[in-house]
Amino acid sequence: MAHKFEVYKDKAGEFRVRFKYNSEVIFSTEGYSDKSGAKRAIESIKKHVGDAETVEIE
């Protein structure tokens, strides 16, 4: 698979999510105090990304 979400613990002890495409990090989230918060972030992204607006900034 060329893309995936990764849940990991950062140096501060918070859980974060990063999205990778072809091994390149596309974005990462804020820190969450528990792993379930990070997993809820993934579900929210999956649910709402299809409705995301595209905006061109000049």
C-alpha positions as CSV (number, residue, x, y, z in Angstrom):
1,M,0.0,0.0,0.0
2,A,1.4,3.4,-1.0
3,H,-0.3,5.3,1.8
4,K,-1.0,4.8,5.5
5,F,-1.7,6.4,8.9
6,E,0.8,5.8,11.7
7,V,0.1,6.3,15.4
8,Y,3.2,7.0,17.4
9,K,4.4,8.4,20.7
10,D,6.5,11.6,20.4
11,K,9.4,12.7,22.7
12,A,7.0,14.5,25.0
13,G,5.0,11.3,25.6
14,E,2.0,12.4,23.5
15,F,0.4,10.3,20.8
16,R,0.4,11.7,17.3
17,V,-0.8,10.6,13.9
18,R,1.2,11.0,10.7
19,F,0.0,10.3,7.2
20,K,2.5,8.8,4.8
21,Y,2.4,8.5,1.1
22,N,5.2,6.5,-0.6
23,S,7.2,6.8,2.6
24,E,6.9,10.6,2.7
25,V,5.2,12.3,5.6
26,I,2.4,14.4,4.2
27,F,1.0,15.7,7.5
28,S,1.0,15.0,11.2
29,T,-1.5,15.9,13.9
30,E,-1.4,17.7,17.2
31,G,-0.5,15.6,20.2
32,Y,-3.1,13.6,22.2
33,S,-2.7,12.4,25.8
34,D,-4.0,8.9,24.9
35,K,-3.9,6.6,21.9
36,S,-7.7,6.6,21.6
37,G,-7.6,10.4,20.9
38,A,-5.2,9.7,18.0
39,K,-7.3,7.0,16.6
40,R,-10.4,9.2,16.8
41,A,-8.5,11.8,14.8
42,I,-7.9,9.2,12.1
43,E,-11.6,8.3,11.9
44,S,-12.5,12.0,11.8
45,I,-10.1,12.6,8.9
46,K,-11.4,9.6,7.0
47,K,-15.0,10.7,7.5
48,H,-14.5,14.4,6.5
49,V,-11.7,14.5,3.9
50,G,-14.1,13.7,1.0
51,D,-16.0,17.0,1.8
52,A,-12.8,19.1,2.0
53,E,-12.9,22.2,-0.1
54,T,-10.1,23.0,-2.5
55,V,-8.9,26.6,-2.2
56,E,-6.3,28.2,-4.5
57,I,-4.3,31.0,-2.9
58,E,-2.5,33.4,-5.1
